[in-house]
Amino acid sequence: MPDPKAQADILDAQSKMAMAQAKVQETAVKAKDVEIDGANRTADRESRERIAYANLVKEVATDPAAAPLVEQMVTPDFVRNLMQPG
């Protein structure tokens, strides 16, 4: 018949191991959440920038006098960077 103290020690060790594994998994899930949140924030920012650019183009289309000012601020490189994801 096994020693009751030894059995208790084994069960305690198994319980601690299971808790440690759960903690590792929880940490991995939290890290993935942070990664996804960062990607979502980047995508949201890029979307807002594109909307602002579209509104600027609309403004120039309705008020051609604004075109020279916009051309000074909005370079071709700026537009290329704006249209590239990430």
HTML snippet that shows the backbone in 3Dmol.js (N, CA, C, O; Angstrom):
<script src="https://3Dmol.org/build/3Dmol-min.js"></script>
<div id="view" style="width:600px;height:400px;position:relative"></div>
<script>
const pdb = `
ATOM      1  N   MET A   1       0.849  -1.182   0.000  1.00  0.00           N
ATOM      2  CA  MET A   1       0.000   0.000   0.000  1.00  0.00           C
ATOM      3  C   MET A   1       0.897   1.248   0.000  1.00  0.00           C
ATOM      4  O   MET A   1       1.814   1.353   0.814  1.00  0.00           O
ATOM      5  N   PRO A   2       0.624   2.209  -0.931  1.00  0.00           N
ATOM      6  CA  PRO A   2       1.467   3.403  -1.030  1.00  0.00           C
ATOM      7  C   PRO A   2       1.339   4.281   0.213  1.00  0.00           C
ATOM      8  O   PRO A   2       0.309   4.314   0.887  1.00  0.00           O
ATOM      9  N   ASP A   3       2.413   4.974   0.477  1.00  0.00           N
ATOM     10  CA  ASP A   3       2.465   5.891   1.615  1.00  0.00           C
ATOM     11  C   ASP A   3       1.531   7.077   1.343  1.00  0.00           C
ATOM     12  O   ASP A   3       1.663   7.728   0.307  1.00  0.00           O
ATOM     13  N   PRO A   4       0.591   7.373   2.250  1.00  0.00           N
ATOM     14  CA  PRO A   4      -0.354   8.477   2.036  1.00  0.00           C
ATOM     15  C   PRO A   4       0.354   9.835   1.880  1.00  0.00           C
ATOM     16  O   PRO A   4      -0.096  10.673   1.099  1.00  0.00           O
ATOM     17  N   LYS A   5       1.434  10.055   2.601  1.00  0.00           N
ATOM     18  CA  LYS A   5       2.172  11.325   2.475  1.00  0.00           C
ATOM     19  C   LYS A   5       2.801  11.432   1.095  1.00  0.00           C
ATOM     20  O   LYS A   5       2.779  12.497   0.478  1.00  0.00           O
ATOM     21  N   ALA A   6       3.360  10.332   0.613  1.00  0.00           N
ATOM     22  CA  ALA A   6       3.972  10.348  -0.710  1.00  0.00           C
ATOM     23  C   ALA A   6       2.917  10.610  -1.782  1.00  0.00           C
ATOM     24  O   ALA A   6       3.159  11.366  -2.723  1.00  0.00           O
ATOM     25  N   GLN A   7       1.750   9.988  -1.641  1.00  0.00           N
ATOM     26  CA  GLN A   7       0.658  10.221  -2.591  1.00  0.00           C
ATOM     27  C   GLN A   7       0.225  11.682  -2.558  1.00  0.00           C
ATOM     28  O   GLN A   7      -0.016  12.282  -3.606  1.00  0.00           O
ATOM     29  N   ALA A   8       0.124  12.252  -1.376  1.00  0.00           N
ATOM     30  CA  ALA A   8      -0.260  13.655  -1.241  1.00  0.00           C
ATOM     31  C   ALA A   8       0.785  14.557  -1.886  1.00  0.00           C
ATOM     32  O   ALA A   8       0.445  15.543  -2.541  1.00  0.00           O
ATOM     33  N   ASP A   9       2.054  14.216  -1.698  1.00  0.00           N
ATOM     34  CA  ASP A   9       3.127  15.004  -2.301  1.00  0.00           C
ATOM     35  C   ASP A   9       3.071  14.934  -3.828  1.00  0.00           C
ATOM     36  O   ASP A   9       3.289  15.933  -4.513  1.00  0.00           O
ATOM     37  N   ILE A  10       2.777  13.746  -4.348  1.00  0.00           N
ATOM     38  CA  ILE A  10       2.682  13.573  -5.803  1.00  0.00           C
ATOM     39  C   ILE A  10       1.512  14.382  -6.349  1.00  0.00           C
ATOM     40  O   ILE A  10       1.653  15.073  -7.358  1.00  0.00           O
ATOM     41  N   LEU A  11       0.360  14.302  -5.689  1.00  0.00           N
ATOM     42  CA  LEU A  11      -0.808  15.063  -6.122  1.00  0.00           C
ATOM     43  C   LEU A  11      -0.548  16.567  -6.049  1.00  0.00           C
ATOM     44  O   LEU A  11      -0.975  17.320  -6.924  1.00  0.00           O
ATOM     45  N   ASP A  12       0.147  16.993  -5.010  1.00  0.00           N
ATOM     46  CA  ASP A  12       0.486  18.408  -4.871  1.00  0.00           C
ATOM     47  C   ASP A  12       1.415  18.848  -6.007  1.00  0.00           C
ATOM     48  O   ASP A  12       1.219  19.918  -6.584  1.00  0.00           O
ATOM     49  N   ALA A  13       2.406  18.046  -6.328  1.00  0.00           N
ATOM     50  CA  ALA A  13       3.337  18.368  -7.407  1.00  0.00           C
ATOM     51  C   ALA A  13       2.610  18.405  -8.754  1.00  0.00           C
ATOM     52  O   ALA A  13       2.866  19.285  -9.576  1.00  0.00           O
ATOM     53  N   GLN A  14       1.706  17.452  -8.978  1.00  0.00           N
ATOM     54  CA  GLN A  14       0.939  17.431 -10.223  1.00  0.00           C
ATOM     55  C   GLN A  14       0.039  18.668 -10.331  1.00  0.00           C
ATOM     56  O   GLN A  14      -0.113  19.249 -11.406  1.00  0.00           O
ATOM     57  N   SER A  15      -0.547  19.053  -9.208  1.00  0.00           N
ATOM     58  CA  SER A  15      -1.395  20.236  -9.183  1.00  0.00           C
ATOM     59  C   SER A  15      -0.585  21.491  -9.505  1.00  0.00           C
ATOM     60  O   SER A  15      -1.030  22.340 -10.277  1.00  0.00           O
ATOM     61  N   LYS A  16       0.598  21.605  -8.917  1.00  0.00           N
ATOM     62  CA  LYS A  16       1.467  22.756  -9.174  1.00  0.00           C
ATOM     63  C   LYS A  16       1.916  22.779 -10.637  1.00  0.00           C
ATOM     64  O   LYS A  16       2.005  23.847 -11.243  1.00  0.00           O
ATOM     65  N   MET A  17       2.193  21.620 -11.195  1.00  0.00           N
ATOM     66  CA  MET A  17       2.605  21.530 -12.590  1.00  0.00           C
ATOM     67  C   MET A  17       1.468  21.984 -13.507  1.00  0.00           C
ATOM     68  O   MET A  17       1.692  22.722 -14.467  1.00  0.00           O
ATOM     69  N   ALA A  18       0.256  21.540 -13.207  1.00  0.00           N
ATOM     70  CA  ALA A  18      -0.903  21.934 -14.012  1.00  0.00           C
ATOM     71  C   ALA A  18      -1.139  23.439 -13.909  1.00  0.00           C
ATOM     72  O   ALA A  18      -1.477  24.078 -14.905  1.00  0.00           O
ATOM     73  N   MET A  19      -0.969  24.005 -12.734  1.00  0.00           N
ATOM     74  CA  MET A  19      -1.150  25.442 -12.552  1.00  0.00           C
ATOM     75  C   MET A  19      -0.072  26.221 -13.324  1.00  0.00           C
ATOM     76  O   MET A  19      -0.357  27.263 -13.913  1.00  0.00           O
ATOM     77  N   ALA A  20       1.143  25.718 -13.316  1.00  0.00           N
ATOM     78  CA  ALA A  20       2.228  26.380 -14.059  1.00  0.00           C
ATOM     79  C   ALA A  20       1.960  26.334 -15.559  1.00  0.00           C
ATOM     80  O   ALA A  20       2.176  27.325 -16.257  1.00  0.00           O
ATOM     81  N   GLN A  21       1.495  25.196 -16.057  1.00  0.00           N
ATOM     82  CA  GLN A  21       1.169  25.073 -17.477  1.00  0.00           C
ATOM     83  C   GLN A  21       0.027  26.013 -17.859  1.00  0.00           C
ATOM     84  O   GLN A  21       0.048  26.615 -18.932  1.00  0.00           O
ATOM     85  N   ALA A  22      -0.956  26.138 -16.992  1.00  0.00           N
ATOM     86  CA  ALA A  22      -2.072  27.051 -17.256  1.00  0.00           C
ATOM     87  C   ALA A  22      -1.572  28.496 -17.299  1.00  0.00           C
ATOM     88  O   ALA A  22      -2.022  29.290 -18.125  1.00  0.00           O
ATOM     89  N   LYS A  23      -0.650  28.827 -16.413  1.00  0.00           N
ATOM     90  CA  LYS A  23      -0.087  30.179 -16.386  1.00  0.00           C
ATOM     91  C   LYS A  23       0.692  30.477 -17.677  1.00  0.00           C
ATOM     92  O   LYS A  23       0.614  31.583 -18.211  1.00  0.00           O
ATOM     93  N   VAL A  24       1.438  29.488 -18.169  1.00  0.00           N
ATOM     94  CA  VAL A  24       2.180  29.654 -19.426  1.00  0.00           C
ATOM     95  C   VAL A  24       1.204  29.901 -20.573  1.00  0.00           C
ATOM     96  O   VAL A  24       1.428  30.783 -21.401  1.00  0.00           O
ATOM     97  N   GLN A  25       0.142  29.136 -20.623  1.00  0.00           N
ATOM     98  CA  GLN A  25      -0.857  29.315 -21.676  1.00  0.00           C
ATOM     99  C   GLN A  25      -1.537  30.674 -21.565  1.00  0.00           C
ATOM    100  O   GLN A  25      -1.782  31.333 -22.575  1.00  0.00           O
ATOM    101  N   GLU A  26      -1.840  31.094 -20.340  1.00  0.00           N
ATOM    102  CA  GLU A  26      -2.472  32.400 -20.127  1.00  0.00           C
ATOM    103  C   GLU A  26      -1.552  33.529 -20.605  1.00  0.00           C
ATOM    104  O   GLU A  26      -2.008  34.491 -21.223  1.00  0.00           O
ATOM    105  N   THR A  27      -0.269  33.402 -20.315  1.00  0.00           N
ATOM    106  CA  THR A  27       0.700  34.402 -20.743  1.00  0.00           C
ATOM    107  C   THR A  27       0.792  34.451 -22.267  1.00  0.00           C
ATOM    108  O   THR A  27       0.889  35.532 -22.847  1.00  0.00           O
ATOM    109  N   ALA A  28       0.762  33.300 -22.909  1.00  0.00           N
ATOM    110  CA  ALA A  28       0.812  33.242 -24.376  1.00  0.00           C
ATOM    111  C   ALA A  28      -0.426  33.906 -24.981  1.00  0.00           C
ATOM    112  O   ALA A  28      -0.325  34.621 -25.978  1.00  0.00           O
ATOM    113  N   VAL A  29      -1.577  33.672 -24.385  1.00  0.00           N
ATOM    114  CA  VAL A  29      -2.825  34.279 -24.880  1.00  0.00           C
ATOM    115  C   VAL A  29      -2.761  35.796 -24.717  1.00  0.00           C
ATOM    116  O   VAL A  29      -3.153  36.535 -25.620  1.00  0.00           O
ATOM    117  N   LYS A  30      -2.270  36.258 -23.575  1.00  0.00           N
ATOM    118  CA  LYS A  30      -2.158  37.704 -23.348  1.00  0.00           C
ATOM    119  C   LYS A  30      -1.181  38.336 -24.340  1.00  0.00           C
ATOM    120  O   LYS A  30      -1.431  39.430 -24.845  1.00  0.00           O
ATOM    121  N   ALA A  31      -0.083  37.661 -24.616  1.00  0.00           N
ATOM    122  CA  ALA A  31       0.893  38.185 -25.580  1.00  0.00           C
ATOM    123  C   ALA A  31       0.270  38.293 -26.973  1.00  0.00           C
ATOM    124  O   ALA A  31       0.494  39.276 -27.679  1.00  0.00           O
ATOM    125  N   LYS A  32      -0.498  37.304 -27.361  1.00  0.00           N
ATOM    126  CA  LYS A  32      -1.165  37.327 -28.664  1.00  0.00           C
ATOM    127  C   LYS A  32      -2.191  38.458 -28.712  1.00  0.00           C
ATOM    128  O   LYS A  32      -2.324  39.136 -29.731  1.00  0.00           O
ATOM    129  N   ASP A  33      -2.920  38.661 -27.602  1.00  0.00           N
ATOM    130  CA  ASP A  33      -3.885  39.759 -27.537  1.00  0.00           C
ATOM    131  C   ASP A  33      -3.200  41.112 -27.736  1.00  0.00           C
ATOM    132  O   ASP A  33      -3.717  41.978 -28.443  1.00  0.00           O
ATOM    133  N   VAL A  34      -2.045  41.285 -27.114  1.00  0.00           N
ATOM    134  CA  VAL A  34      -1.291  42.533 -27.258  1.00  0.00           C
ATOM    135  C   VAL A  34      -0.850  42.714 -28.709  1.00  0.00           C
ATOM    136  O   VAL A  34      -0.930  43.814 -29.257  1.00  0.00           O
ATOM    137  N   GLU A  35      -0.389  41.637 -29.322  1.00  0.00           N
ATOM    138  CA  GLU A  35       0.042  41.690 -30.726  1.00  0.00           C
ATOM    139  C   GLU A  35      -1.122  42.075 -31.643  1.00  0.00           C
ATOM    140  O   GLU A  35      -0.979  42.933 -32.514  1.00  0.00           O
ATOM    141  N   ILE A  36      -2.264  41.435 -31.439  1.00  0.00           N
ATOM    142  CA  ILE A  36      -3.441  41.710 -32.263  1.00  0.00           C
ATOM    143  C   ILE A  36      -3.934  43.137 -32.029  1.00  0.00           C
ATOM    144  O   ILE A  36      -4.318  43.825 -32.974  1.00  0.00           O
ATOM    145  N   ASP A  37      -3.923  43.579 -30.777  1.00  0.00           N
ATOM    146  CA  ASP A  37      -4.354  44.939 -30.469  1.00  0.00           C
ATOM    147  C   ASP A  37      -3.469  45.963 -31.173  1.00  0.00           C
ATOM    148  O   ASP A  37      -3.961  46.957 -31.707  1.00  0.00           O
ATOM    149  N   GLY A  38      -2.167  45.714 -31.170  1.00  0.00           N
ATOM    150  CA  GLY A  38      -1.245  46.622 -31.863  1.00  0.00           C
ATOM    151  C   GLY A  38      -1.515  46.671 -33.352  1.00  0.00           C
ATOM    152  O   GLY A  38      -1.502  47.744 -33.956  1.00  0.00           O
ATOM    153  N   ALA A  39      -1.758  45.516 -33.943  1.00  0.00           N
ATOM    154  CA  ALA A  39      -2.060  45.461 -35.380  1.00  0.00           C
ATOM    155  C   ALA A  39      -3.369  46.189 -35.685  1.00  0.00           C
ATOM    156  O   ALA A  39      -3.476  46.895 -36.688  1.00  0.00           O
ATOM    157  N   ASN A  40      -4.359  46.013 -34.816  1.00  0.00           N
ATOM    158  CA  ASN A  40      -5.644  46.691 -35.018  1.00  0.00           C
ATOM    159  C   ASN A  40      -5.495  48.201 -34.895  1.00  0.00           C
ATOM    160  O   ASN A  40      -6.099  48.951 -35.662  1.00  0.00           O
ATOM    161  N   ARG A  41      -4.698  48.646 -33.941  1.00  0.00           N
ATOM    162  CA  ARG A  41      -4.482  50.089 -33.783  1.00  0.00           C
ATOM    163  C   ARG A  41      -3.787  50.665 -35.023  1.00  0.00           C
ATOM    164  O   ARG A  41      -4.133  51.751 -35.489  1.00  0.00           O
ATOM    165  N   THR A  42      -2.821  49.937 -35.541  1.00  0.00           N
ATOM    166  CA  THR A  42      -2.124  50.382 -36.751  1.00  0.00           C
ATOM    167  C   THR A  42      -3.091  50.465 -37.926  1.00  0.00           C
ATOM    168  O   THR A  42      -3.088  51.442 -38.675  1.00  0.00           O
ATOM    169  N   ALA A  43      -3.906  49.448 -38.079  1.00  0.00           N
ATOM    170  CA  ALA A  43      -4.883  49.433 -39.178  1.00  0.00           C
ATOM    171  C   ALA A  43      -5.889  50.574 -39.029  1.00  0.00           C
ATOM    172  O   ALA A  43      -6.260  51.207 -40.017  1.00  0.00           O
ATOM    173  N   ASP A  44      -6.325  50.835 -37.806  1.00  0.00           N
ATOM    174  CA  ASP A  44      -7.263  51.934 -37.570  1.00  0.00           C
ATOM    175  C   ASP A  44      -6.628  53.281 -37.923  1.00  0.00           C
ATOM    176  O   ASP A  44      -7.266  54.127 -38.550  1.00  0.00           O
ATOM    177  N   ARG A  45      -5.377  53.474 -37.518  1.00  0.00           N
ATOM    178  CA  ARG A  45      -4.680  54.723 -37.819  1.00  0.00           C
ATOM    179  C   ARG A  45      -4.543  54.910 -39.326  1.00  0.00           C
ATOM    180  O   ARG A  45      -4.800  55.990 -39.858  1.00  0.00           O
ATOM    181  N   GLU A  46      -4.129  53.832 -40.006  1.00  0.00           N
ATOM    182  CA  GLU A  46      -3.975  53.912 -41.458  1.00  0.00           C
ATOM    183  C   GLU A  46      -5.310  54.218 -42.136  1.00  0.00           C
ATOM    184  O   GLU A  46      -5.366  54.976 -43.104  1.00  0.00           O
ATOM    185  N   SER A  47      -6.360  53.634 -41.627  1.00  0.00           N
ATOM    186  CA  SER A  47      -7.687  53.882 -42.199  1.00  0.00           C
ATOM    187  C   SER A  47      -8.081  55.353 -42.011  1.00  0.00           C
ATOM    188  O   SER A  47      -8.596  55.983 -42.934  1.00  0.00           O
ATOM    189  N   ARG A  48      -7.838  55.892 -40.817  1.00  0.00           N
ATOM    190  CA  ARG A  48      -8.151  57.305 -40.578  1.00  0.00           C
ATOM    191  C   ARG A  48      -7.329  58.216 -41.490  1.00  0.00           C
ATOM    192  O   ARG A  48      -7.833  59.222 -41.989  1.00  0.00           O
ATOM    193  N   GLU A  49      -6.056  57.855 -41.704  1.00  0.00           N
ATOM    194  CA  GLU A  49      -5.207  58.651 -42.598  1.00  0.00           C
ATOM    195  C   GLU A  49      -5.744  58.632 -44.023  1.00  0.00           C
ATOM    196  O   GLU A  49      -5.772  59.665 -44.692  1.00  0.00           O
ATOM    197  N   ARG A  50      -6.166  57.475 -44.483  1.00  0.00           N
ATOM    198  CA  ARG A  50      -6.706  57.359 -45.842  1.00  0.00           C
ATOM    199  C   ARG A  50      -8.008  58.144 -45.991  1.00  0.00           C
ATOM    200  O   ARG A  50      -8.250  58.774 -47.020  1.00  0.00           O
ATOM    201  N   ILE A  51      -8.835  58.100 -44.959  1.00  0.00           N
ATOM    202  CA  ILE A  51     -10.090  58.866 -45.000  1.00  0.00           C
ATOM    203  C   ILE A  51      -9.785  60.363 -45.037  1.00  0.00           C
ATOM    204  O   ILE A  51     -10.419  61.113 -45.779  1.00  0.00           O
ATOM    205  N   ALA A  52      -8.819  60.790 -44.239  1.00  0.00           N
ATOM    206  CA  ALA A  52      -8.437  62.205 -44.239  1.00  0.00           C
ATOM    207  C   ALA A  52      -7.912  62.611 -45.616  1.00  0.00           C
ATOM    208  O   ALA A  52      -8.219  63.697 -46.109  1.00  0.00           O
ATOM    209  N   TYR A  53      -7.123  61.737 -46.229  1.00  0.00           N
ATOM    210  CA  TYR A  53      -6.601  62.029 -47.572  1.00  0.00           C
ATOM    211  C   TYR A  53      -7.745  62.110 -48.581  1.00  0.00           C
ATOM    212  O   TYR A  53      -7.760  63.002 -49.429  1.00  0.00           O
ATOM    213  N   ALA A  54      -8.689  61.197 -48.496  1.00  0.00           N
ATOM    214  CA  ALA A  54      -9.839  61.217 -49.413  1.00  0.00           C
ATOM    215  C   ALA A  54     -10.640  62.502 -49.223  1.00  0.00           C
ATOM    216  O   ALA A  54     -11.103  63.091 -50.199  1.00  0.00           O
ATOM    217  N   ASN A  55     -10.805  62.936 -47.990  1.00  0.00           N
ATOM    218  CA  ASN A  55     -11.511  64.193 -47.732  1.00  0.00           C
ATOM    219  C   ASN A  55     -10.737  65.381 -48.295  1.00  0.00           C
ATOM    220  O   ASN A  55     -11.336  66.335 -48.792  1.00  0.00           O
ATOM    221  N   LEU A  56      -9.417  65.327 -48.218  1.00  0.00           N
ATOM    222  CA  LEU A  56      -8.587  66.390 -48.780  1.00  0.00           C
ATOM    223  C   LEU A  56      -8.733  66.451 -50.301  1.00  0.00           C
ATOM    224  O   LEU A  56      -8.847  67.531 -50.879  1.00  0.00           O
ATOM    225  N   VAL A  57      -8.729  65.292 -50.934  1.00  0.00           N
ATOM    226  CA  VAL A  57      -8.918  65.231 -52.391  1.00  0.00           C
ATOM    227  C   VAL A  57     -10.289  65.785 -52.755  1.00  0.00           C
ATOM    228  O   VAL A  57     -10.432  66.520 -53.732  1.00  0.00           O
ATOM    229  N   LYS A  58     -11.283  65.434 -51.973  1.00  0.00           N
ATOM    230  CA  LYS A  58     -12.643  65.936 -52.219  1.00  0.00           C
ATOM    231  C   LYS A  58     -12.670  67.463 -52.092  1.00  0.00           C
ATOM    232  O   LYS A  58     -13.311  68.149 -52.888  1.00  0.00           O
ATOM    233  N   GLU A  59     -11.974  67.979 -51.093  1.00  0.00           N
ATOM    234  CA  GLU A  59     -11.930  69.426 -50.898  1.00  0.00           C
ATOM    235  C   GLU A  59     -11.287  70.129 -52.093  1.00  0.00           C
ATOM    236  O   GLU A  59     -11.773  71.163 -52.550  1.00  0.00           O
ATOM    237  N   VAL A  60     -10.194  69.561 -52.591  1.00  0.00           N
ATOM    238  CA  VAL A  60      -9.515  70.149 -53.753  1.00  0.00           C
ATOM    239  C   VAL A  60     -10.418  70.083 -54.976  1.00  0.00           C
ATOM    240  O   VAL A  60     -10.434  71.002 -55.794  1.00  0.00           O
ATOM    241  N   ALA A  61     -11.170  68.992 -55.096  1.00  0.00           N
ATOM    242  CA  ALA A  61     -12.071  68.855 -56.242  1.00  0.00           C
ATOM    243  C   ALA A  61     -13.180  69.897 -56.201  1.00  0.00           C
ATOM    244  O   ALA A  61     -13.621  70.374 -57.246  1.00  0.00           O
ATOM    245  N   THR A  62     -13.632  70.252 -55.003  1.00  0.00           N
ATOM    246  CA  THR A  62     -14.716  71.230 -54.894  1.00  0.00           C
ATOM    247  C   THR A  62     -14.197  72.664 -54.810  1.00  0.00           C
ATOM    248  O   THR A  62     -14.940  73.609 -55.075  1.00  0.00           O
ATOM    249  N   ASP A  63     -12.919  72.832 -54.440  1.00  0.00           N
ATOM    250  CA  ASP A  63     -12.327  74.179 -54.356  1.00  0.00           C
ATOM    251  C   ASP A  63     -10.939  74.146 -54.993  1.00  0.00           C
ATOM    252  O   ASP A  63      -9.939  74.022 -54.286  1.00  0.00           O
ATOM    253  N   PRO A  64     -10.869  74.255 -56.306  1.00  0.00           N
ATOM    254  CA  PRO A  64      -9.583  74.163 -57.000  1.00  0.00           C
ATOM    255  C   PRO A  64      -8.550  75.184 -56.524  1.00  0.00           C
ATOM    256  O   PRO A  64      -7.353  74.972 -56.720  1.00  0.00           O
ATOM    257  N   ALA A  65      -8.969  76.256 -55.919  1.00  0.00           N
ATOM    258  CA  ALA A  65      -8.021  77.253 -55.419  1.00  0.00           C
ATOM    259  C   ALA A  65      -7.147  76.680 -54.300  1.00  0.00           C
ATOM    260  O   ALA A  65      -6.059  77.193 -54.037  1.00  0.00           O
ATOM    261  N   ALA A  66      -7.618  75.626 -53.648  1.00  0.00           N
ATOM    262  CA  ALA A  66      -6.850  75.009 -52.561  1.00  0.00           C
ATOM    263  C   ALA A  66      -5.744  74.100 -53.093  1.00  0.00           C
ATOM    264  O   ALA A  66      -4.858  73.698 -52.339  1.00  0.00           O
ATOM    265  N   ALA A  67      -5.788  73.779 -54.362  1.00  0.00           N
ATOM    266  CA  ALA A  67      -4.837  72.824 -54.952  1.00  0.00           C
ATOM    267  C   ALA A  67      -3.376  73.216 -54.742  1.00  0.00           C
ATOM    268  O   ALA A  67      -2.590  72.357 -54.341  1.00  0.00           O
ATOM    269  N   PRO A  68      -2.968  74.452 -54.988  1.00  0.00           N
ATOM    270  CA  PRO A  68      -1.544  74.781 -54.802  1.00  0.00           C
ATOM    271  C   PRO A  68      -1.057  74.545 -53.366  1.00  0.00           C
ATOM    272  O   PRO A  68       0.059  74.070 -53.155  1.00  0.00           O
ATOM    273  N   LEU A  69      -1.883  74.873 -52.403  1.00  0.00           N
ATOM    274  CA  LEU A  69      -1.507  74.649 -51.004  1.00  0.00           C
ATOM    275  C   LEU A  69      -1.382  73.164 -50.704  1.00  0.00           C
ATOM    276  O   LEU A  69      -0.439  72.736 -50.039  1.00  0.00           O
ATOM    277  N   VAL A  70      -2.324  72.390 -51.190  1.00  0.00           N
ATOM    278  CA  VAL A  70      -2.310  70.941 -50.962  1.00  0.00           C
ATOM    279  C   VAL A  70      -1.113  70.309 -51.650  1.00  0.00           C
ATOM    280  O   VAL A  70      -0.490  69.411 -51.084  1.00  0.00           O
ATOM    281  N   GLU A  71      -0.776  70.748 -52.849  1.00  0.00           N
ATOM    282  CA  GLU A  71       0.365  70.180 -53.575  1.00  0.00           C
ATOM    283  C   GLU A  71       1.673  70.398 -52.826  1.00  0.00           C
ATOM    284  O   GLU A  71       2.585  69.577 -52.919  1.00  0.00           O
ATOM    285  N   GLN A  72       1.774  71.500 -52.082  1.00  0.00           N
ATOM    286  CA  GLN A  72       2.974  71.750 -51.283  1.00  0.00           C
ATOM    287  C   GLN A  72       3.081  70.768 -50.116  1.00  0.00           C
ATOM    288  O   GLN A  72       4.178  70.349 -49.749  1.00  0.00           O
ATOM    289  N   MET A  73       1.933  70.403 -49.536  1.00  0.00           N
ATOM    290  CA  MET A  73       1.926  69.539 -48.355  1.00  0.00           C
ATOM    291  C   MET A  73       1.923  68.054 -48.697  1.00  0.00           C
ATOM    292  O   MET A  73       2.491  67.244 -47.965  1.00  0.00           O
ATOM    293  N   VAL A  74       1.295  67.701 -49.791  1.00  0.00           N
ATOM    294  CA  VAL A  74       1.096  66.298 -50.139  1.00  0.00           C
ATOM    295  C   VAL A  74       2.000  65.943 -51.313  1.00  0.00           C
ATOM    296  O   VAL A  74       1.681  66.215 -52.471  1.00  0.00           O
ATOM    297  N   THR A  75       3.123  65.336 -50.990  1.00  0.00           N
ATOM    298  CA  THR A  75       4.078  64.946 -52.024  1.00  0.00           C
ATOM    299  C   THR A  75       3.716  63.574 -52.583  1.00  0.00           C
ATOM    300  O   THR A  75       2.958  62.840 -51.950  1.00  0.00           O
ATOM    301  N   PRO A  76       4.238  63.210 -53.751  1.00  0.00           N
ATOM    302  CA  PRO A  76       3.986  61.858 -54.278  1.00  0.00           C
ATOM    303  C   PRO A  76       4.459  60.759 -53.314  1.00  0.00           C
ATOM    304  O   PRO A  76       3.803  59.724 -53.189  1.00  0.00           O
ATOM    305  N   ASP A  77       5.592  60.978 -52.635  1.00  0.00           N
ATOM    306  CA  ASP A  77       6.059  59.985 -51.656  1.00  0.00           C
ATOM    307  C   ASP A  77       5.059  59.820 -50.518  1.00  0.00           C
ATOM    308  O   ASP A  77       4.813  58.709 -50.049  1.00  0.00           O
ATOM    309  N   PHE A  78       4.493  60.926 -50.087  1.00  0.00           N
ATOM    310  CA  PHE A  78       3.486  60.882 -49.033  1.00  0.00           C
ATOM    311  C   PHE A  78       2.298  60.013 -49.460  1.00  0.00           C
ATOM    312  O   PHE A  78       1.818  59.180 -48.692  1.00  0.00           O
ATOM    313  N   VAL A  79       1.839  60.217 -50.679  1.00  0.00           N
ATOM    314  CA  VAL A  79       0.697  59.456 -51.187  1.00  0.00           C
ATOM    315  C   VAL A  79       1.058  57.983 -51.311  1.00  0.00           C
ATOM    316  O   VAL A  79       0.265  57.121 -50.931  1.00  0.00           O
ATOM    317  N   ARG A  80       2.250  57.679 -51.841  1.00  0.00           N
ATOM    318  CA  ARG A  80       2.681  56.280 -51.966  1.00  0.00           C
ATOM    319  C   ARG A  80       2.725  55.603 -50.588  1.00  0.00           C
ATOM    320  O   ARG A  80       2.241  54.483 -50.426  1.00  0.00           O
ATOM    321  N   ASN A  81       3.299  56.281 -49.617  1.00  0.00           N
ATOM    322  CA  ASN A  81       3.394  55.717 -48.260  1.00  0.00           C
ATOM    323  C   ASN A  81       2.009  55.516 -47.654  1.00  0.00           C
ATOM    324  O   ASN A  81       1.762  54.534 -46.954  1.00  0.00           O
ATOM    325  N   LEU A  82       1.128  56.438 -47.925  1.00  0.00           N
ATOM    326  CA  LEU A  82      -0.227  56.362 -47.398  1.00  0.00           C
ATOM    327  C   LEU A  82      -0.977  55.165 -47.970  1.00  0.00           C
ATOM    328  O   LEU A  82      -1.775  54.539 -47.272  1.00  0.00           O
ATOM    329  N   MET A  83      -0.729  54.851 -49.214  1.00  0.00           N
ATOM    330  CA  MET A  83      -1.462  53.776 -49.873  1.00  0.00           C
ATOM    331  C   MET A  83      -0.883  52.387 -49.610  1.00  0.00           C
ATOM    332  O   MET A  83      -1.514  51.380 -49.932  1.00  0.00           O
ATOM    333  N   GLN A  84       0.315  52.329 -49.026  1.00  0.00           N
ATOM    334  CA  GLN A  84       0.906  51.019 -48.731  1.00  0.00           C
ATOM    335  C   GLN A  84       0.457  50.559 -47.348  1.00  0.00           C
ATOM    336  O   GLN A  84       0.581  51.308 -46.379  1.00  0.00           O
ATOM    337  N   PRO A  85      -0.063  49.336 -47.245  1.00  0.00           N
ATOM    338  CA  PRO A  85      -0.472  48.839 -45.935  1.00  0.00           C
ATOM    339  C   PRO A  85       0.736  48.580 -45.044  1.00  0.00           C
ATOM    340  O   PRO A  85       1.826  48.251 -45.513  1.00  0.00           O
ATOM    341  N   GLY A  86       0.506  48.739 -43.745  1.00  0.00           N
ATOM    342  CA  GLY A  86       1.552  48.429 -42.757  1.00  0.00           C
ATOM    343  C   GLY A  86       2.539  49.493 -42.695  1.00  0.00           C
ATOM    344  O   GLY A  86       3.492  49.407 -41.920  1.00  0.00           O
TER     345      GLY A  86
END
`;
const viewer = $3Dmol.createViewer("view");
viewer.addModel(pdb, "pdb");
viewer.setStyle({}, {cartoon: {color: "spectrum"}});
viewer.zoomTo();
viewer.render();
</script>
